[in-house]
Amino acid sequence: MLQTNYLTVRSPKIAQPVTFAICPDFHNGDFETLRPLLKGVDAILVVGDLVDRHSRRDNGYDNALRFLAEAPQIAPTFYSLGNHERMISGLPAYWPQVEASDVIVLDDQFVPFGGIVLGGLSSIRVGEDAPAMAAQLAQKQPFLRAMAVQEGFKLLMCHHPEYFVTAVQPWDIDLTIAGHAHGGQVRIGRQGLYAPGQGLLPRLTSGLYFGERLLVSRGVTNSVWAPRIHCACEIIILHLEGRADAPCD
């Protein structure tokens, strides 16, 4: 089941309203179901894991290629890299097709869009080795510093919510959007059971955290490796506007 959830964020830094479709964790899923939900937005944000490295039925990116071809015809589409992009075995065949598409890849880069600064922080290239992870995240600090000093509202796509405290939180970045946790896969009330990168009883699985500076999506489809229970997939329609005197939804 795919839910459509709406969220409004307000800030005096936002010069003009802008609406995004937040689409992490597509995992080579069903674009036919997703496509009508993308209409009417100003841009589509693919926050990592467009492909599925665990897929056994195909190469893990056939449907991702359809997304790359059709999504930019609906609205400008921005793509930041997740762990599945780093680890899929078919990357040498897949990536040239990404580069040939009309999707804008933000690989530790930022661009102006709709009156805000939009950036993408890519997944690092190692697994759970803590020292190596810390060292590679430290190498991203020049990018984050450069983005943080830009004027206006800064919106960062970062597939891993667990990167936020270590790498992103110290910088003046207004909102970071993440996925990866799949809502905790199995939810009991508001608590997820397990998330990659966070382990059992993860903290960051769904919704807003850290004074509304981090937004974690449950993802638009499920990876093939584990089922979901009481944890529906979601597309978030995020609306940014500059009404500083009104409360956030």
Solvent accessible surface area in square Angstrom, and as a share of the most:
residue,aa,sasa,rsa
1,M,187,0.83
2,L,41,0.21
3,Q,60,0.27
4,T,46,0.27
5,N,51,0.26
6,Y,163,0.62
7,L,24,0.12
8,T,17,0.10
9,V,11,0.06
10,R,41,0.15
11,S,15,0.09
12,P,109,0.68
13,K,80,0.34
14,I,8,0.04
15,A,90,0.70
16,Q,90,0.40
17,P,88,0.55
18,V,4,0.02
19,T,25,0.15
20,F,0,0.00
21,A,0,0.00
22,I,0,0.00
23,C,0,0.00
24,P,0,0.00
25,D,0,0.00
26,F,0,0.00
27,H,5,0.02
28,N,0,0.00
29,G,13,0.13
30,D,75,0.39
31,F,3,0.01
32,E,89,0.40
33,T,69,0.40
34,L,3,0.02
35,R,70,0.25
36,P,75,0.47
37,L,56,0.28
38,L,0,0.00
39,K,135,0.57
40,G,81,0.78
41,V,17,0.10
42,D,65,0.34
43,A,0,0.00
44,I,0,0.00
45,L,0,0.00
46,V,1,0.00
47,V,0,0.00
48,G,0,0.00
49,D,1,0.01
50,L,0,0.00
51,V,0,0.00
52,D,3,0.02
53,R,93,0.34
54,H,63,0.28
55,S,18,0.12
56,R,235,0.86
57,R,155,0.56
58,D,46,0.24
59,N,72,0.37
60,G,1,0.01
61,Y,16,0.06
62,D,69,0.36
63,N,46,0.24
64,A,0,0.00
65,L,44,0.22
66,R,86,0.31
67,F,1,0.00
68,L,6,0.03
69,A,60,0.47
70,E,43,0.19
71,A,0,0.00
72,P,29,0.18
73,Q,149,0.66
74,I,51,0.26
75,A,7,0.05
76,P,62,0.39
77,T,1,0.01
78,F,5,0.02
79,Y,0,0.00
80,S,0,0.00
81,L,7,0.03
82,G,0,0.00
83,N,27,0.14
84,H,9,0.04
85,E,3,0.01
86,R,49,0.18
87,M,105,0.47
88,I,9,0.05
89,S,113,0.73
90,G,19,0.18
91,L,53,0.26
92,P,110,0.69
93,A,54,0.42
94,Y,0,0.00
95,W,57,0.20
96,P,72,0.46
97,Q,77,0.34
98,V,1,0.00
99,E,123,0.55
100,A,88,0.68
101,S,28,0.18
102,D,116,0.60
103,V,12,0.07
104,I,74,0.38
105,V,34,0.19
106,L,3,0.01
107,D,57,0.29
108,D,44,0.23
109,Q,95,0.42
110,F,62,0.26
111,V,43,0.24
112,P,119,0.75
113,F,41,0.17
114,G,24,0.23
115,G,46,0.45
116,I,3,0.02
117,V,15,0.08
118,L,0,0.00
119,G,0,0.00
120,G,0,0.00
121,L,1,0.00
122,S,0,0.00
123,S,1,0.01
124,I,12,0.06
125,R,166,0.61
126,V,52,0.30
127,G,47,0.45
128,E,136,0.61
129,D,81,0.42
130,A,70,0.54
131,P,101,0.63
132,A,32,0.25
133,M,39,0.18
134,A,55,0.42
135,A,54,0.42
136,Q,46,0.20
137,L,8,0.04
138,A,57,0.44
139,Q,138,0.61
140,K,17,0.07
141,Q,39,0.17
142,P,80,0.51
143,F,25,0.11
144,L,0,0.00
145,R,114,0.42
146,A,43,0.33
147,M,0,0.00
148,A,8,0.06
149,V,110,0.63
150,Q,65,0.29
151,E,164,0.73
152,G,28,0.27
153,F,5,0.02
154,K,6,0.02
155,L,0,0.00
156,L,0,0.00
157,M,0,0.00
158,C,1,0.00
159,H,0,0.00
160,H,15,0.07
161,P,1,0.00
162,E,38,0.17
163,Y,4,0.02
164,F,1,0.00
165,V,76,0.44
166,T,84,0.49
167,A,0,0.00
168,V,0,0.00
169,Q,60,0.27
170,P,102,0.64
171,W,57,0.20
172,D,79,0.41
173,I,2,0.01
174,D,30,0.15
175,L,1,0.00
176,T,1,0.00
177,I,0,0.00
178,A,0,0.00
179,G,0,0.00
180,H,10,0.05
181,A,0,0.00
182,H,6,0.03
183,G,0,0.00
184,G,0,0.00
185,Q,9,0.04
186,V,35,0.20
187,R,29,0.11
188,I,134,0.68
189,G,71,0.68
190,R,225,0.82
191,Q,73,0.32
192,G,1,0.01
193,L,77,0.38
194,Y,84,0.32
195,A,0,0.00
196,P,32,0.20
197,G,35,0.34
198,Q,45,0.20
199,G,24,0.23
200,L,136,0.67
201,L,119,0.59
202,P,6,0.04
203,R,163,0.60
204,L,11,0.05
205,T,3,0.02
206,S,25,0.16
207,G,28,0.27
208,L,51,0.25
209,Y,47,0.18
210,F,45,0.19
211,G,76,0.73
212,E,71,0.32
213,R,65,0.24
214,L,0,0.00
215,L,4,0.02
216,V,0,0.00
217,S,0,0.00
218,R,32,0.12
219,G,0,0.00
220,V,3,0.01
221,T,28,0.16
222,N,49,0.25
223,S,2,0.01
224,V,85,0.49
225,W,115,0.40
226,A,18,0.14
227,P,98,0.61
228,R,42,0.15
229,I,85,0.43
230,H,154,0.69
231,C,7,0.04
232,A,24,0.18
233,C,14,0.08
234,E,6,0.03
235,I,0,0.00
236,I,9,0.05
237,I,19,0.10
238,L,0,0.00
239,H,54,0.24
240,L,0,0.00
241,E,21,0.09
242,G,35,0.33
243,R,134,0.49
244,A,63,0.49
245,D,135,0.70
246,A,18,0.14
247,P,112,0.71
248,C,48,0.29
249,D,107,0.55
